[in-house]
């Protein structure tokens, strides 16, 4: 399995510090929104050739990891 740090990075000077695919200004949120809107992996790669299947999967894995760490605090 790949290391998320090889593909996803956070830099306060890029896209307000949102997690991005390293070497791009494409955020994890962008990729999630494209997939949610019905774009396929192939559609995304065709529109953004700097991405590939491994980078898209890394974005999904990053989002899943963040979601798994989310905790709800009772009032």
C-alpha positions as CSV (number, residue, x, y, z in Angstrom):
1,X,0.0,0.0,0.0
2,X,1.1,3.5,-0.7
3,X,1.9,6.2,1.9
4,X,-0.6,9.0,1.9
5,X,2.3,11.5,2.5
6,X,3.7,10.5,-0.9
7,X,0.6,11.9,-2.6
8,X,-1.3,14.3,-0.4
9,X,0.2,17.3,1.3
10,X,-0.8,20.4,3.2
11,X,0.8,23.7,2.5
12,X,-0.7,26.9,4.1
13,X,0.3,28.9,1.0
14,X,-1.6,26.6,-1.4
15,X,-5.4,26.6,-1.4
16,X,-5.6,28.0,2.1
17,X,-3.9,24.9,3.6
18,X,-6.5,22.4,2.3
19,X,-5.1,18.9,1.6
20,X,-3.9,18.8,-2.0
21,X,-2.4,16.3,-4.4
22,X,1.3,17.1,-4.1
23,X,2.6,19.2,-7.1
24,X,-0.9,20.5,-7.9
25,X,-3.5,22.9,-6.6
26,X,-6.1,20.1,-6.8
27,X,-7.6,19.5,-3.3
28,X,-9.0,16.2,-1.9
29,X,-12.3,18.1,-1.7
30,X,-12.2,18.8,-5.5
31,X,-11.7,15.1,-6.2
32,X,-14.5,14.1,-3.9
33,X,-16.9,16.7,-5.4
34,X,-16.1,15.5,-9.0
35,X,-16.8,11.9,-8.1
36,X,-20.0,12.9,-6.2
37,X,-21.2,14.8,-9.3
38,X,-20.9,11.6,-11.4
39,X,-17.5,12.0,-13.0
40,X,-15.6,8.8,-13.5
41,X,-11.9,8.3,-12.7
42,X,-11.3,8.3,-16.4
43,X,-13.2,11.6,-16.8
44,X,-11.2,13.2,-14.1
45,X,-7.9,12.0,-15.5
46,X,-8.9,13.2,-19.0
47,X,-9.7,16.7,-17.6
48,X,-6.7,16.8,-15.3
49,X,-3.8,14.8,-16.8
50,X,-1.6,15.6,-13.8
51,X,-3.7,13.1,-11.9
52,X,-3.7,9.4,-12.3
53,X,-5.6,6.5,-10.7
54,X,-3.1,6.2,-7.8
55,X,-3.4,9.9,-6.9
56,X,-7.2,9.7,-7.0
57,X,-7.2,6.7,-4.8
58,X,-4.8,8.4,-2.4
59,X,-7.3,11.3,-2.1
60,X,-10.1,8.8,-1.3
61,X,-7.9,7.0,1.2
62,X,-7.0,10.4,2.8
63,X,-10.7,11.3,3.1
64,X,-11.6,7.9,4.6
65,X,-8.8,8.2,7.1
66,X,-9.9,11.7,8.2
67,X,-13.5,10.5,8.5
68,X,-12.4,7.5,10.6
69,X,-10.7,9.9,13.0
70,X,-13.7,12.1,13.4
71,X,-15.3,11.9,16.8
72,X,-18.6,13.3,17.9
73,X,-18.5,14.9,21.3
74,X,-21.8,14.8,23.3
75,X,-22.9,18.0,24.9
